[in-house]
């Protein structure tokens, strides 16, 4: 019996975790990565950026965006170098040993579980504001529907990701268009350079999409050149979305920007904006929830050989339990998860990359990252400083 995730090179279709899936195109893989990245974090970005001003905020988004692109390229090289299919926990165990694998597992599953809970809360609140009834009711409805999709796997999800990405772009454009008459240049004058690290945790959380990288490579069927292009293109698209959204919201609401940005926009501009903003929130969080849920399930299957039905049960029961116990702090949860947990996860990925260069199974070819050592040093510095700053601000 072949190892889970092994490849049947002779056939145009393969069986992976019990699901037959065709190849996806470059743009489908871009949509997959973007959808796995753009989620609840985008709605906290304007509030975080408003604390320091638009110019420092755009610099933070751009710098962290390019750094996360670099880190995703490093992770992509690791995935290409590795013969077997792994998510982050399995890669850490392979290249960092038992302790490294255990540490990554704890951090990785903490991030995934916390993120799924945040998305459940966010979607519930958005649907409640749009359709009535309580946020709790809609969170449970969303949980039930998304659970069915997670059970079916990426074969179902990937067929709608590309179209959802187009809809998200359309909604961002509409939000920007309707906001122009309400924009005040005075809102762009506030600058607080001394607090430039304040948005760090929220912005890093918003760019966190590493779980989509191994998934994209699997579905691209080892097409290394397309894989590298997909990582770069998706990073640029994500940065454009975040910068456009932050500038649009702050231009309208300024220092009065709310924690969930679309709420403040709706209060100022009216019901049309409220509708578009709420739809944007639901689509962005729902698509990310689905991809993260499948990545969580695949990690249990690939990395720990857990049976599919048991892995689905574990993926669903932990976030649901935490939600039912009352976790409801939106911005604070995002900041802590992004600033501390994601930073630690990124630092471990850097260690995995260094070991994979020594112990990797295959030649990465075009996936090899140029000037990787310089990128490693810059990432190490930024991630360490950002994590320490988040700890100081949070505790």
Secondary structure, DSSP 8 states (H G I E B T S, - for coil): ---TT---TTSSSEEETTEEE----HHHHHHHHHHHHSSTHHHHHHHHHHTT-HHHHHHHHHHHHHHHHHHHHHHHHHHHH-SS---HHHHHHHHHHHHHHHHHHHHHHHHHHHHHHHHHHHHHHHHHHHH-S-HHHHHHHHHHHHHHHHHH-HHHHHHHHHHHHHHHHHHHHHHHHHHGGG--GGGG----GGGTTTTHHHHHHHH--THHHHHHHHHTTT-HHHHHHHHHHHHHHHHHHHHHHHHHHHHHHGGG--SSHHHHHHHHH-HHHHHHHHHHHHHHHHHHHHHHHHHHHHHHHHHH---HHHHHHHHHHHHHHHHHTT---HHHHHHHIIIIIIHHHHHHHHHHHHHHHHH-SS--GGG--TTHHHHHHHHHHHHHHHHHHHHHHH-
